[in-house]
Amino acid sequence: MIESDPDDDTPKSPPTSPNSSTRKACYAVLQSWVSKKFMTGCVVLFPVAITFFTTWWFITFVDSFFSPLYARLGINIFGLGFVSSLIFILFVGLFASSWTGSTVFWLGEWFIKKMPFVKHIYSASKQISAAISPDQSTTAFKEVAIIRHPRIGEYAIGFITSSVVLQMNGYEELCSVYVPTNHLYIGDVFLINSEDIIRPNLSIREAIEIIVSVGMTMPQNGFHLKAYTRGNAIETRADLMLSFLSKSSTRR
């Protein structure tokens, strides 16, 4: 028989009452509810805040080009420099579209490309701007492409930028496919047989939105794909669509 030590001064926790357990349960439920609603508010306000601050920064940045000139003239109207900058950009576009403007810009470009360090910065900047150019003859991204990458059964969205003919035992047409990250200006370039490229019915703008949004704007009904040849097998448009949708649903 074990007897309790009368000199044992170890503190003992008081018995838990039903009211205390109820309060803890209510507190846990309230904490979970508040956390969930708080996160919902953050999710809703985050894109609004990013859009607001980005727009405000853009307006302030563009307005700063002409606002000092108006300030010297004693004209202090917020937004007037922004409107003037937009009008100036429009006139530059009109001038560059003319024969005289294209000649002037060609001479300026020739001069810049003769400068040792500046020519590399200008070339990289021009390639990025050419990707979103409305002029189809100068657009860097010619067509949207879906390629099998990095493993069999996985696909990547890219852009066809150019094509080249490879001469080995015969003629093989290779397409240069640029597969970007969500930064768009960073990615990899692959040379792929033109017959192995899946060409979805997507515009360049829609493909850029899919990449920048990390796939959240992916069409839920699938892509309208063209038939293509891979080896000796020819897959139809419906088979390609079902194959792509099944792979996408499996990853989810």
N, C-alpha and C positions, 0 to 999 in steps of 0.2 A: 504494500500500500504506500503510495507516494503522498507525503504530506507537504503542504505549502510552507515555504519559509516565511516566518513572520517578519524577518528583517529585509525581505526583498522589496526594494523601493522602485523597481522597474515600472515606468508609467504604462498604463494600459489604455488603449483607445476605447472611447465610449461606444456603446452599441449603436449601430446605424439605425436611425428611425425611418419609418416609411415616408415621412414628410421630406426628409433630407434627400432620399433617393428620387422622389418626385421632382424636387427642385433641380437636382442635377440633370434629370432627363429633359425637363423644360428648358433649362439653360443650354443644353447641347442642341436641342431642336432650334431654339432661337438663334444660336450662334451659326448653325448651318444655314438657316434661312437668310440671315443678314449677309453672310459671306457670299451666298449664291446671288442675291440681289445686287450686292456691291460689284461682283465680277460682271454681272449682266450690264450694269451701268458703265463699267470700264470698256466693255466690248462695244457698246453703242457709241460712247463718246470718243473712243480712240480714233476711228477714221474721220469723225467730224473735226476733232482737234488737229489732226495731221493735215487735213484738207484746208482748214482755216489758216493755220500758220504757214503752210506752204504757199497758199495764194497770197497771203499778206506779204510774205518775204519776196515773192515774185513781183508783186505790184510795187513794193518799195524799191526793189533793185532796179527795175526798169524805169521807175519814176526818177531815180537819181541821175539818169543821163542828161535830162533836160531841165530838171528842177533848179540846179544852180544857175543856169542861164536866165530862167524866169525870175529867180530871186534877185539877180543883179538889176533886172529891169523893174524891180519893185512889184512884181506880180507873184503873190503867194496864194495859189489855189492848189489844194492837194488833189492829185490825180491828173493835173494838166500835163505834167511831164510824162506820165504813163501813156496818156492818149497820144501825145506828140511822138513818143517812141514807137507806138504801134503804127502810126501813120508813116513814120520814117522807114520802118521795116517794110511796109507795104510798097512804098516807092522804090526801095532797093530791089524788091522782088520784081517789080515792073521793069526797072532799068536792066536788071540782070537777064531778063527774058528777051530783051531786044538784042539785035546784032551788035550795036555799039557797046552796050553794057557787057555782053559776053566777051567781046574783044578786050575791053578794059580790064575785066576780071581775069582774063587769060594772061594778060601781060603782068598783072599784079601777082598772080599765082606763079608765073615763071620766075619773077624776081624773088619771091619768098623761098622757092625751092632751091635757089642758089645760096641761101644762107645756111651755114653749117649746122647749127643746133635747132633753129626755128623750123626748118623744113620737116623734121621728124614730128614735132608737135602738130604742125599744120596737117601733115598727111594723116596722122591718127585721128585728128578732129574731123577732117573731111570725110574719112571712111565712116565715122559714126553718124555724121549728118546725112551722108548718102543713103544710109539704111532707112531713113524715114522721109526721103525726098519724094515729092509727088510726081517728079519726072521719071517715068518708067525706064527711060534710056539710061539714067544715071543711078537708079536704085540698086543698092548693093544686094538686097534680098530679092531674088527673082521669083521664088516660089516656095511655098511651105512644103516640107518633107517630113515623113516619119520613117525612121530607120530602126533596124534591130540593133540595140545598143543598151548596156554593155555586154549582155549575155543573151543567149537564145531564149526567146519567150518574153523578153523585155524590150520596150520601145522607147524612143526618144524623139522629141519634136525639134526640128532644126529648119534651116533655111538654105535653099540652093543658091549659091552665089555665082558659080561659073561651071563650065564643063571643059573637059580636055579629052583628047583621043589618045589612048595608050596603044602603041604599036609593038606587039610581041609576035605571036604566031599569026595574029590577025588584028583587026581593028576592034578595040573595046572602048566604048564611050564611058568615061568616068565623070561623075558630078562632084563638085566640091560642096560639101554640106557642112554648114556651120551650126554646131549644137551649143547654144549659149547656156550659161547659168541664169539664175533669176536677176543677175545684174545686167544681162543682155550684152554688155560690151566685153565680157569675159567668157571664154568657152573654148571648145576644141573644133578643129577642122578635120573632116574625114573625106577621103576620096573613095566613092562607092560607085559600083556599077549602076548605071541609070535604070536597069531593069529590076534592081533590087530595092528601089526606092518606092515607098508608098506615098502617093500624092493625094492628100485630103482636100476636100472642097472648102478650104479655109483661106481667108484673106491674110495678108501680112499683119494687119492690125489685130485681127482676132488671135493669131498665133502669139503675137507679142503680149497681148493681154493674158493669155493662158500661162505664159512663162513668168511674167512679172507677178501675177497673182498666185504663184506656186501651184497652179493647177486647179484653183477654186472656180475658175470660169470655164472649166472643161464642159463641152456640150454633153448633156445627159442623154440625148437620143443617139449619140454616136456620130461618126463622120460619114459623109458620102465619099467613098473612096473609088478611085479609078482602078481598073484591072491592071495587073502588072505581071511580068514573067519572072519567075525565080527558078533557074535551072531549066528543067523540062516541064515543070508544072505551072499551069496558069490558074490563078485564083480569081474568082469572079468578085464583083463589087460587094454582093451580099455576104459571101464567105469572109471577105476581109473585114467587113463591118462587125459580123458576129464574133470573129476571132478577137478583134480589138476590144469589143465590149466585154467578152468573157474574161480576158486578161485584166481589164480594169476592175471588174466586179470581184475578181478573186483577190486582188490586193486590198480591197476595202474590207 
